[in-house]
Amino acid sequence: MSRRRISLRQELPLLVWLVIVWGALWQDFSPGNLLFGALLSVAVARLFYLPPVELSGRFNILYAVPFALTFLAKVVMASMQLLYLAVSRGPRVKNAVVAVTLRSHQDLLVTATGHVISLIPGSLVVEVDRSTSTLYLHALNISSPQDVENLKNEVLSIEAGLIRIMGTREELEILRTEAPA
């Protein structure tokens, strides 16, 4: 499988990350070990097919901090809801697999959205369709069409937050045009 060439600027974050992982795995951040890790990361990136991680070149800290705080609040709330469901309803809780088509087609944003959703207790990504940017989620306590819509809206809200943090200008424009007038 051939890989289209990408610029060093786009590949540099991947290479730096691989070097950091190499140093952490060996618990040795000496210059010689990091140099060997850099050579190894270049070899891995050139010899094996890795889909390029294309970064938008922007990161908005003003959206990242509130997003992180909201995420932590959602984790706490979902944990409390799961505790309540486990104690009060036990095995009678209804589950569902729900498909949510995302706006973004960037692998990074689709992956980040899936990870954020999976870290919030009560839902888990079971499948990702890269061609359509669709996440298939296994979710707890889904018993009505309204629950399905609420889950979809929650996922799209998380995706919108991630787009505001690190999405492309085109994705930001899509968010602006979707906003109710």
TIRO-2110 file (N, C-alpha, C; in Angstrom, 1 decimal):
// TIRO-2110
0.9, -1.2, 0.0, N, 1, A
0.0, 0.0, 0.0, CA, 1, A
0.9, 1.2, 0.0, C, 1, A
0.7, 2.1, -0.9, N, 2, A
1.5, 3.3, -1.0, CA, 2, A
0.9, 4.4, -0.1, C, 2, A
1.8, 5.2, 0.4, N, 3, A
1.4, 6.3, 1.3, CA, 3, A
1.7, 7.6, 0.7, C, 3, A
0.7, 8.5, 0.7, N, 4, A
1.0, 9.8, 0.1, CA, 4, A
2.0, 10.5, 1.0, C, 4, A
2.9, 11.3, 0.4, N, 5, A
3.9, 12.0, 1.2, CA, 5, A
3.2, 13.2, 1.9, C, 5, A
3.7, 13.3, 3.2, N, 6, A
3.2, 14.4, 3.9, CA, 6, A
4.4, 15.2, 4.4, C, 6, A
4.2, 16.4, 4.7, N, 7, A
5.3, 17.3, 5.1, CA, 7, A
5.9, 16.9, 6.5, C, 7, A
7.1, 17.3, 6.7, N, 8, A
7.7, 17.0, 8.0, CA, 8, A
7.0, 17.7, 9.1, C, 8, A
6.4, 18.9, 8.8, N, 9, A
5.7, 19.7, 9.8, CA, 9, A
4.5, 18.9, 10.3, C, 9, A
3.8, 18.2, 9.3, N, 10, A
2.7, 17.4, 9.7, CA, 10, A
3.1, 16.1, 10.4, C, 10, A
4.2, 15.5, 10.0, N, 11, A
4.6, 14.2, 10.6, CA, 11, A
5.4, 14.4, 11.9, C, 11, A
5.9, 15.6, 12.2, N, 12, A
6.8, 15.8, 13.3, CA, 12, A
6.1, 15.5, 14.6, C, 12, A
4.8, 15.9, 14.9, N, 13, A
4.2, 15.5, 16.1, CA, 13, A
4.2, 14.0, 16.4, C, 13, A
3.9, 13.2, 15.3, N, 14, A
3.9, 11.7, 15.4, CA, 14, A
5.3, 11.3, 15.8, C, 14, A
6.4, 11.8, 15.1, N, 15, A
7.7, 11.3, 15.4, CA, 15, A
8.2, 11.7, 16.8, C, 15, A
7.8, 12.9, 17.3, N, 16, A
8.1, 13.3, 18.6, CA, 16, A
7.4, 12.4, 19.6, C, 16, A
6.2, 12.1, 19.4, N, 17, A
5.4, 11.3, 20.3, CA, 17, A
6.0, 9.9, 20.4, C, 17, A
6.5, 9.3, 19.2, N, 18, A
7.1, 8.0, 19.2, CA, 18, A
8.4, 8.0, 20.0, C, 18, A
9.2, 9.1, 19.9, N, 19, A
10.4, 9.2, 20.7, CA, 19, A
10.1, 9.3, 22.2, C, 19, A
9.1, 10.0, 22.6, N, 20, A
8.7, 10.1, 24.0, CA, 20, A
8.3, 8.8, 24.5, C, 20, A
7.5, 8.1, 23.7, N, 21, A
7.0, 6.7, 24.1, CA, 21, A
8.2, 5.8, 24.2, C, 21, A
9.2, 5.9, 23.3, N, 22, A
10.4, 5.0, 23.4, CA, 22, A
11.1, 5.3, 24.7, C, 22, A
11.4, 6.5, 25.0, N, 23, A
12.1, 6.9, 26.2, CA, 23, A
11.3, 6.4, 27.5, C, 23, A
10.0, 6.5, 27.4, N, 24, A
9.2, 6.1, 28.6, CA, 24, A
9.2, 4.6, 28.7, C, 24, A
9.1, 3.9, 27.6, N, 25, A
9.1, 2.4, 27.7, CA, 25, A
10.5, 1.9, 28.3, C, 25, A
11.6, 2.5, 27.9, N, 26, A
12.9, 2.1, 28.4, CA, 26, A
13.2, 2.8, 29.7, C, 26, A
12.4, 3.8, 30.1, N, 27, A
12.7, 4.6, 31.3, CA, 27, A
14.1, 5.2, 31.3, C, 27, A
14.4, 5.6, 30.1, N, 28, A
15.8, 6.2, 29.9, CA, 28, A
15.7, 7.3, 28.9, C, 28, A
15.9, 8.5, 29.3, N, 29, A
15.8, 9.7, 28.5, CA, 29, A
17.2, 10.3, 28.2, C, 29, A
18.2, 9.4, 28.1, N, 30, A
19.5, 9.9, 27.8, CA, 30, A
19.6, 10.2, 26.3, C, 30, A
20.5, 11.1, 25.9, N, 31, A
20.6, 11.5, 24.5, CA, 31, A
20.7, 10.4, 23.5, C, 31, A
21.6, 9.4, 23.9, N, 32, A
21.8, 8.3, 23.0, CA, 32, A
20.5, 7.4, 22.8, C, 32, A
19.8, 7.2, 23.9, N, 33, A
18.6, 6.4, 23.8, CA, 33, A
17.5, 7.2, 23.0, C, 33, A
17.4, 8.5, 23.2, N, 34, A
16.4, 9.3, 22.4, CA, 34, A
16.8, 9.4, 21.0, C, 34, A
18.1, 9.4, 20.7, N, 35, A
18.6, 9.4, 19.3, CA, 35, A
18.2, 8.1, 18.6, C, 35, A
18.4, 7.0, 19.3, N, 36, A
18.0, 5.7, 18.7, CA, 36, A
16.5, 5.6, 18.6, C, 36, A
15.8, 6.2, 19.5, N, 37, A
14.3, 6.2, 19.4, CA, 37, A
13.9, 7.0, 18.2, C, 37, A
14.6, 8.2, 18.0, N, 38, A
14.2, 9.0, 16.8, CA, 38, A
14.5, 8.2, 15.5, C, 38, A
15.6, 7.6, 15.4, N, 39, A
15.9, 6.8, 14.2, CA, 39, A
14.9, 5.7, 14.0, C, 39, A
14.5, 5.0, 15.1, N, 40, A
13.5, 4.0, 15.1, CA, 40, A
12.1, 4.6, 14.7, C, 40, A
11.8, 5.7, 15.2, N, 41, A
10.5, 6.3, 14.9, CA, 41, A
10.4, 6.7, 13.4, C, 41, A
11.5, 7.2, 12.8, N, 42, A
11.5, 7.5, 11.4, CA, 42, A
11.4, 6.3, 10.6, C, 42, A
12.1, 5.2, 11.0, N, 43, A
12.0, 3.9, 10.3, CA, 43, A
10.5, 3.4, 10.3, C, 43, A
9.9, 3.4, 11.5, N, 44, A
8.5, 3.0, 11.6, CA, 44, A
7.6, 3.8, 10.8, C, 44, A
7.7, 5.1, 10.8, N, 45, A
6.9, 6.0, 10.0, CA, 45, A
7.1, 5.8, 8.5, C, 45, A
8.3, 5.5, 8.1, N, 46, A
8.5, 5.3, 6.6, CA, 46, A
8.2, 3.9, 6.1, C, 46, A
8.5, 2.9, 6.9, N, 47, A
8.3, 1.5, 6.5, CA, 47, A
6.9, 1.0, 6.6, C, 47, A
6.2, 1.4, 7.6, N, 48, A
4.9, 0.8, 7.9, CA, 48, A
3.8, 1.8, 7.5, C, 48, A
2.7, 1.3, 6.9, N, 49, A
1.7, 2.3, 6.6, CA, 49, A
1.0, 2.8, 7.8, C, 49, A
1.0, 4.0, 8.0, N, 50, A
0.3, 4.7, 9.1, CA, 50, A
-0.5, 5.8, 8.5, C, 50, A
-1.8, 5.9, 8.7, N, 51, A
-2.5, 7.0, 8.1, CA, 51, A
-2.0, 8.3, 8.7, C, 51, A
-1.8, 9.3, 7.9, N, 52, A
-1.2, 10.5, 8.4, CA, 52, A
-2.2, 11.2, 9.4, C, 52, A
-1.7, 11.7, 10.5, N, 53, A
-2.5, 12.5, 11.4, CA, 53, A
-2.4, 13.9, 11.0, C, 53, A
-3.4, 14.4, 10.4, N, 54, A
-3.4, 15.8, 9.9, CA, 54, A
-3.9, 16.7, 11.0, C, 54, A
-3.0, 17.6, 11.4, N, 55, A
-3.4, 18.6, 12.5, CA, 55, A
-3.9, 19.9, 11.8, C, 55, A
-4.9, 20.5, 12.5, N, 56, A
-5.4, 21.7, 11.9, CA, 56, A
-4.5, 22.9, 12.1, C, 56, A
-3.5, 22.8, 13.0, N, 57, A
-2.6, 23.9, 13.2, CA, 57, A
-3.1, 24.9, 14.2, C, 57, A
-4.3, 24.5, 14.9, N, 58, A
-4.8, 25.5, 15.9, CA, 58, A
-5.2, 24.7, 17.1, C, 58, A
-5.1, 25.4, 18.2, N, 59, A
-5.5, 24.8, 19.5, CA, 59, A
-6.0, 26.0, 20.4, C, 59, A
-7.2, 26.0, 20.8, N, 60, A
-7.8, 27.1, 21.5, CA, 60, A
-8.0, 26.7, 23.0, C, 60, A
-7.1, 27.3, 23.8, N, 61, A
-7.0, 27.0, 25.2, CA, 61, A
-8.3, 27.6, 25.9, C, 61, A
-8.9, 28.6, 25.3, N, 62, A
-10.1, 29.2, 25.9, CA, 62, A
-11.3, 28.3, 25.9, C, 62, A
-11.3, 27.4, 24.9, N, 63, A
-12.3, 26.4, 24.9, CA, 63, A
-11.9, 25.1, 25.5, C, 63, A
-10.6, 24.8, 25.6, N, 64, A
-10.1, 23.6, 26.2, CA, 64, A
-10.3, 23.5, 27.7, C, 64, A
-10.1, 24.5, 28.4, N, 65, A
-10.3, 24.5, 29.9, CA, 65, A
-11.7, 24.3, 30.3, C, 65, A
-12.7, 25.0, 29.7, N, 66, A
-14.1, 24.7, 30.1, CA, 66, A
-14.5, 23.3, 29.6, C, 66, A
-14.0, 22.9, 28.5, N, 67, A
-14.3, 21.5, 28.0, CA, 67, A
-13.8, 20.5, 29.0, C, 67, A
-12.6, 20.6, 29.5, N, 68, A
-12.1, 19.7, 30.4, CA, 68, A
-12.9, 19.7, 31.7, C, 68, A
-13.2, 20.8, 32.2, N, 69, A
-14.0, 20.9, 33.4, CA, 69, A
-15.4, 20.3, 33.3, C, 69, A
-16.0, 20.6, 32.1, N, 70, A
-17.3, 20.0, 31.8, CA, 70, A
-17.2, 18.5, 31.7, C, 70, A
-16.1, 18.0, 31.1, N, 71, A
-15.9, 16.5, 31.0, CA, 71, A
-15.8, 15.9, 32.3, C, 71, A
-15.0, 16.5, 33.2, N, 72, A
-14.9, 16.0, 34.6, CA, 72, A
-16.3, 15.9, 35.3, C, 72, A
-17.1, 17.0, 35.1, N, 73, A
-18.4, 17.0, 35.7, CA, 73, A
-19.3, 15.9, 35.2, C, 73, A
-19.2, 15.7, 33.9, N, 74, A
-20.0, 14.6, 33.2, CA, 74, A
-19.6, 13.2, 33.7, C, 74, A
-18.3, 13.0, 34.0, N, 75, A
-17.8, 11.8, 34.5, CA, 75, A
-18.4, 11.5, 35.9, C, 75, A
-18.4, 12.6, 36.7, N, 76, A
-18.9, 12.4, 38.1, CA, 76, A
-20.4, 12.2, 38.0, C, 76, A
-21.1, 12.9, 37.2, N, 77, A
-22.6, 12.8, 37.1, CA, 77, A
-22.9, 11.4, 36.6, C, 77, A
-22.3, 10.9, 35.6, N, 78, A
-22.5, 9.6, 35.0, CA, 78, A
-22.2, 8.5, 36.0, C, 78, A
-21.2, 8.7, 36.7, N, 79, A
-20.8, 7.7, 37.8, CA, 79, A
-21.9, 7.6, 38.8, C, 79, A
-22.4, 8.7, 39.2, N, 80, A
-23.6, 8.7, 40.2, CA, 80, A
-24.8, 8.1, 39.6, C, 80, A
-25.1, 8.4, 38.3, N, 81, A
-26.3, 7.8, 37.7, CA, 81, A
-26.1, 6.3, 37.6, C, 81, A
-24.9, 5.8, 37.2, N, 82, A
-24.7, 4.4, 37.1, CA, 82, A
-24.8, 3.7, 38.5, C, 82, A
-24.3, 4.3, 39.5, N, 83, A
-24.5, 3.8, 40.9, CA, 83, A
-26.0, 3.7, 41.2, C, 83, A
-26.7, 4.7, 40.9, N, 84, A
-28.2, 4.6, 41.2, CA, 84, A
-28.8, 3.5, 40.4, C, 84, A
-28.5, 3.4, 39.1, N, 85, A
-29.1, 2.4, 38.3, CA, 85, A
-28.7, 1.0, 38.8, C, 85, A
-27.5, 0.8, 39.2, N, 86, A
-27.0, -0.5, 39.6, CA, 86, A
-27.8, -0.9, 40.9, C, 86, A
-28.0, 0.0, 41.8, N, 87, A
-28.6, -0.2, 43.1, CA, 87, A
-30.1, -0.4, 42.9, C, 87, A
-30.7, 0.5, 42.2, N, 88, A
-32.2, 0.5, 42.1, CA, 88, A
-32.8, -0.4, 41.1, C, 88, A
-32.1, -0.5, 39.9, N, 89, A
-32.8, -1.3, 38.8, CA, 89, A
-32.0, -2.6, 38.5, C, 89, A
-30.7, -2.6, 38.8, N, 90, A
-29.9, -3.8, 38.6, CA, 90, A
-30.0, -4.3, 37.1, C, 90, A
-30.2, -5.6, 37.0, N, 91, A
-30.2, -6.2, 35.6, CA, 91, A
-31.4, -5.8, 34.7, C, 91, A
-32.3, -5.0, 35.2, N, 92, A
-33.4, -4.6, 34.4, CA, 92, A
-33.2, -3.4, 33.5, C, 92, A
-32.0, -2.9, 33.6, N, 93, A
-31.6, -1.7, 32.8, CA, 93, A
-31.5, -2.1, 31.3, C, 93, A
-32.2, -1.3, 30.5, N, 94, A
-32.2, -1.5, 29.1, CA, 94, A
-31.0, -0.9, 28.4, C, 94, A
-30.4, -1.6, 27.4, N, 95, A
-29.2, -1.1, 26.7, CA, 95, A
-29.6, -1.0, 25.2, C, 95, A
-28.7, -0.3, 24.5, N, 96, A
-28.9, -0.1, 23.1, CA, 96, A
-27.6, 0.2, 22.4, C, 96, A
-27.5, -0.2, 21.1, N, 97, A
-26.4, 0.2, 20.3, CA, 97, A
-26.9, 1.3, 19.4, C, 97, A
-26.3, 2.5, 19.5, N, 98, A
-26.8, 3.7, 18.7, CA, 98, A
-25.7, 4.2, 17.8, C, 98, A
-26.1, 4.4, 16.5, N, 99, A
-25.1, 5.0, 15.5, CA, 99, A
-25.2, 6.5, 15.5, C, 99, A
-24.1, 7.1, 15.6, N, 100, A
-24.0, 8.6, 15.6, CA, 100, A
-23.1, 9.0, 14.5, C, 100, A
-23.6, 9.7, 13.5, N, 101, A
-22.7, 10.2, 12.4, CA, 101, A
-22.2, 11.6, 12.8, C, 101, A
-20.9, 11.7, 12.8, N, 102, A
-20.2, 12.9, 13.2, CA, 102, A
-20.1, 13.9, 12.0, C, 102, A
-19.8, 15.2, 12.3, N, 103, A
-19.6, 16.2, 11.3, CA, 103, A
-18.2, 16.1, 10.7, C, 103, A
-17.3, 15.8, 11.5, N, 104, A
-15.9, 15.8, 11.1, CA, 104, A
-15.5, 14.5, 10.5, C, 104, A
-14.6, 14.6, 9.5, N, 105, A
-14.1, 13.4, 8.9, CA, 105, A
-12.6, 13.2, 9.2, C, 105, A
-12.1, 14.0, 10.1, N, 106, A
-10.7, 13.9, 10.5, CA, 106, A
-10.5, 12.8, 11.5, C, 106, A
-9.6, 11.9, 11.2, N, 107, A
-9.3, 10.8, 12.1, CA, 107, A
-9.1, 11.2, 13.5, C, 107, A
-8.3, 12.3, 13.7, N, 108, A
-8.0, 12.8, 15.0, CA, 108, A
-9.2, 13.2, 15.8, C, 108, A
-10.1, 13.9, 15.2, N, 109, A
-11.4, 14.4, 15.9, CA, 109, A
-12.3, 13.2, 16.1, C, 109, A
-12.4, 12.3, 15.2, N, 110, A
-13.3, 11.1, 15.3, CA, 110, A
-12.8, 10.3, 16.5, C, 110, A
-11.5, 10.1, 16.5, N, 111, A
-10.9, 9.3, 17.6, CA, 111, A
-11.0, 10.0, 19.0, C, 111, A
-10.8, 11.3, 19.0, N, 112, A
-10.9, 12.0, 20.2, CA, 112, A
-12.3, 12.0, 20.8, C, 112, A
-13.3, 12.2, 19.9, N, 113, A
-14.7, 12.1, 20.3, CA, 113, A
-15.0, 10.7, 20.8, C, 113, A
-14.6, 9.7, 20.2, N, 114, A
-14.8, 8.3, 20.6, CA, 114, A
-14.2, 8.1, 22.0, C, 114, A
-13.0, 8.6, 22.2, N, 115, A
-12.4, 8.4, 23.5, CA, 115, A
-13.1, 9.2, 24.6, C, 115, A
-13.5, 10.4, 24.4, N, 116, A
-14.2, 11.2, 25.4, CA, 116, A
-15.5, 10.5, 25.8, C, 116, A
-16.2, 10.0, 24.8, N, 117, A
-17.5, 9.3, 25.0, CA, 117, A
-17.2, 8.0, 25.8, C, 117, A
-16.2, 7.3, 25.5, N, 118, A
-15.9, 6.0, 26.2, CA, 118, A
-15.4, 6.3, 27.6, C, 118, A
-14.8, 7.4, 27.9, N, 119, A
-14.4, 7.7, 29.2, CA, 119, A
-15.5, 8.1, 30.2, C, 119, A
-16.6, 8.5, 29.6, N, 120, A
-17.8, 8.9, 30.4, CA, 120, A
-18.5, 7.6, 30.7, C, 120, A
-18.7, 7.2, 32.0, N, 121, A
-19.4, 5.9, 32.3, CA, 121, A
-20.8, 5.9, 31.7, C, 121, A
-21.1, 4.7, 31.2, N, 122, A
-22.5, 4.4, 30.6, CA, 122, A
-22.5, 4.3, 29.2, C, 122, A
-21.4, 4.6, 28.5, N, 123, A
-21.4, 4.3, 27.0, CA, 123, A
-20.0, 3.9, 26.6, C, 123, A
-19.9, 3.2, 25.5, N, 124, A
-18.7, 2.7, 25.0, CA, 124, A
-18.8, 2.6, 23.5, C, 124, A
-17.7, 3.0, 22.8, N, 125, A
-17.7, 2.9, 21.4, CA, 125, A
-17.3, 1.4, 21.0, C, 125, A
-18.2, 0.8, 20.2, N, 126, A
-18.0, -0.6, 19.9, CA, 126, A
-17.5, -0.7, 18.4, C, 126, A
-17.7, 0.3, 17.6, N, 127, A
-17.3, 0.3, 16.2, CA, 127, A
-17.2, 1.7, 15.7, C, 127, A
-16.3, 1.9, 14.8, N, 128, A
-16.1, 3.2, 14.1, CA, 128, A
-16.1, 2.9, 12.6, C, 128, A
-16.9, 3.6, 11.9, N, 129, A
-16.9, 3.5, 10.4, CA, 129, A
-16.2, 4.8, 9.9, C, 129, A
-14.9, 4.6, 9.5, N, 130, A
-14.1, 5.7, 9.1, CA, 130, A
-14.7, 6.4, 7.8, C, 130, A
-15.2, 5.6, 6.9, N, 131, A
-15.7, 6.1, 5.7, CA, 131, A
-16.8, 7.1, 5.8, C, 131, A
-17.7, 6.9, 6.9, N, 132, A
-18.8, 7.8, 7.1, CA, 132, A
-18.7, 8.6, 8.4, C, 132, A
-17.6, 8.4, 9.1, N, 133, A
-17.4, 9.1, 10.4, CA, 133, A
-18.5, 8.8, 11.4, C, 133, A
-18.9, 7.5, 11.4, N, 134, A
-20.0, 7.1, 12.3, CA, 134, A
-19.5, 6.3, 13.5, C, 134, A
-19.9, 6.7, 14.7, N, 135, A
-19.5, 5.9, 15.9, CA, 135, A
-20.7, 5.1, 16.3, C, 135, A
-20.5, 3.8, 16.6, N, 136, A
-21.5, 2.9, 17.1, CA, 136, A
-21.3, 2.8, 18.6, C, 136, A
-22.2, 3.2, 19.4, N, 137, A
-22.1, 3.3, 20.8, CA, 137, A
-23.0, 2.2, 21.5, C, 137, A
-22.4, 1.5, 22.5, N, 138, A
-23.3, 0.7, 23.4, CA, 138, A
-23.5, 1.6, 24.5, C, 138, A
-24.8, 1.8, 24.8, N, 139, A
-25.2, 2.8, 25.9, CA, 139, A
-26.2, 2.1, 26.9, C, 139, A
-26.0, 2.5, 28.1, N, 140, A
-26.9, 2.0, 29.2, CA, 140, A
-28.1, 2.9, 29.3, C, 140, A
-29.2, 2.3, 29.8, N, 141, A
-30.4, 3.1, 30.2, CA, 141, A
-31.0, 3.8, 29.0, C, 141, A
-31.1, 3.1, 27.9, N, 142, A
-31.8, 3.7, 26.7, CA, 142, A
-33.1, 2.9, 26.5, C, 142, A
-34.2, 3.6, 26.8, N, 143, A
-35.4, 2.8, 26.7, CA, 143, A
-36.5, 3.5, 25.9, C, 143, A
-36.1, 4.6, 25.2, N, 144, A
-37.1, 5.3, 24.4, CA, 144, A
-36.4, 6.0, 23.2, C, 144, A
-37.1, 6.4, 22.2, N, 145, A
-36.5, 7.2, 21.1, CA, 145, A
-35.9, 8.5, 21.6, C, 145, A
-36.5, 9.1, 22.6, N, 146, A
-36.0, 10.3, 23.2, CA, 146, A
-34.6, 10.1, 23.8, C, 146, A
-34.4, 9.0, 24.5, N, 147, A
-33.1, 8.7, 25.1, CA, 147, A
-32.1, 8.5, 24.0, C, 147, A
-32.4, 7.9, 22.8, N, 148, A
-31.5, 7.8, 21.7, CA, 148, A
-31.1, 9.2, 21.2, C, 148, A
-32.1, 10.1, 21.0, N, 149, A
-31.9, 11.5, 20.6, CA, 149, A
-31.0, 12.2, 21.5, C, 149, A
-31.2, 12.0, 22.8, N, 150, A
-30.4, 12.7, 23.9, CA, 150, A
-29.0, 12.3, 23.8, C, 150, A
-28.8, 11.0, 23.6, N, 151, A
-27.4, 10.4, 23.4, CA, 151, A
-26.7, 11.0, 22.2, C, 151, A
-27.4, 11.0, 21.1, N, 152, A
-26.9, 11.6, 19.8, CA, 152, A
-26.5, 13.0, 20.0, C, 152, A
-27.4, 13.8, 20.7, N, 153, A
-27.1, 15.2, 20.9, CA, 153, A
-25.9, 15.4, 21.8, C, 153, A
-25.7, 14.5, 22.8, N, 154, A
-24.6, 14.6, 23.7, CA, 154, A
-23.3, 14.3, 23.0, C, 154, A
-23.3, 13.3, 22.1, N, 155, A
-22.1, 13.0, 21.3, CA, 155, A
-21.8, 14.2, 20.4, C, 155, A
-22.8, 14.7, 19.7, N, 156, A
-22.5, 15.8, 18.8, CA, 156, A
-22.1, 17.1, 19.5, C, 156, A
-22.5, 17.2, 20.8, N, 157, A
-22.1, 18.4, 21.6, CA, 157, A
-20.6, 18.2, 22.0, C, 157, A
-20.2, 17.0, 22.3, N, 158, A
-18.8, 16.7, 22.6, CA, 158, A
-17.9, 17.0, 21.4, C, 158, A
-18.4, 16.5, 20.2, N, 159, A
-17.7, 16.7, 19.0, CA, 159, A
-17.5, 18.2, 18.7, C, 159, A
-18.6, 18.9, 18.9, N, 160, A
-18.6, 20.4, 18.7, CA, 160, A
-17.5, 21.0, 19.6, C, 160, A
-17.5, 20.6, 20.9, N, 161, A
-16.5, 21.2, 21.8, CA, 161, A
-15.1, 20.9, 21.3, C, 161, A
-14.8, 19.7, 20.8, N, 162, A
-13.5, 19.3, 20.3, CA, 162, A
-13.2, 20.1, 19.0, C, 162, A
-14.2, 20.3, 18.2, N, 163, A
-14.0, 21.1, 17.0, CA, 163, A
-13.6, 22.5, 17.4, C, 163, A
-14.2, 23.1, 18.4, N, 164, A
-13.9, 24.5, 18.8, CA, 164, A
-12.5, 24.5, 19.4, C, 164, A
-12.0, 23.4, 20.0, N, 165, A
-10.7, 23.4, 20.5, CA, 165, A
-9.6, 23.2, 19.4, C, 165, A
-9.8, 22.2, 18.5, N, 166, A
-8.7, 21.9, 17.6, CA, 166, A
-9.2, 21.6, 16.2, C, 166, A
-10.4, 21.9, 15.8, N, 167, A
-10.9, 21.7, 14.5, CA, 167, A
-10.4, 22.6, 13.4, C, 167, A
-10.6, 22.3, 12.2, N, 168, A
-10.2, 23.1, 11.1, CA, 168, A
-11.2, 24.3, 11.0, C, 168, A
-10.8, 25.3, 10.2, N, 169, A
-11.6, 26.5, 10.0, CA, 169, A
-12.9, 26.1, 9.3, C, 169, A
-12.8, 25.1, 8.4, N, 170, A
-14.0, 24.7, 7.7, CA, 170, A
-15.0, 24.1, 8.7, C, 170, A
-14.5, 23.3, 9.6, N, 171, A
-15.4, 22.6, 10.6, CA, 171, A
-16.0, 23.7, 11.5, C, 171, A
-15.2, 24.7, 11.9, N, 172, A
-15.8, 25.8, 12.7, CA, 172, A
-16.9, 26.5, 12.0, C, 172, A
-16.7, 26.7, 10.7, N, 173, A
-17.8, 27.3, 9.9, CA, 173, A
-19.0, 26.5, 9.8, C, 173, A
-18.9, 25.2, 9.7, N, 174, A
-20.0, 24.3, 9.8, CA, 174, A
-20.8, 24.4, 11.1, C, 174, A
-20.1, 24.5, 12.2, N, 175, A
-20.7, 24.7, 13.5, CA, 175, A
-21.5, 26.0, 13.5, C, 175, A
-20.8, 27.1, 13.0, N, 176, A
-21.5, 28.4, 13.0, CA, 176, A
-22.8, 28.4, 12.2, C, 176, A
-22.8, 27.7, 11.0, N, 177, A
-24.0, 27.7, 10.2, CA, 177, A
-25.1, 26.8, 10.8, C, 177, A
-24.7, 25.8, 11.6, N, 178, A
-25.7, 25.0, 12.3, CA, 178, A
-26.3, 25.6, 13.5, C, 178, A
-25.7, 26.6, 14.0, N, 179, A
-26.2, 27.3, 15.3, CA, 179, A
-27.5, 27.9, 15.0, C, 179, A
-28.5, 27.7, 15.9, N, 180, A
-29.8, 28.3, 15.7, CA, 180, A
-29.7, 29.8, 15.8, C, 180, A
-30.5, 30.4, 14.9, N, 181, A
-30.4, 31.9, 14.8, CA, 181, A
-31.2, 32.6, 15.9, C, 181, A
END
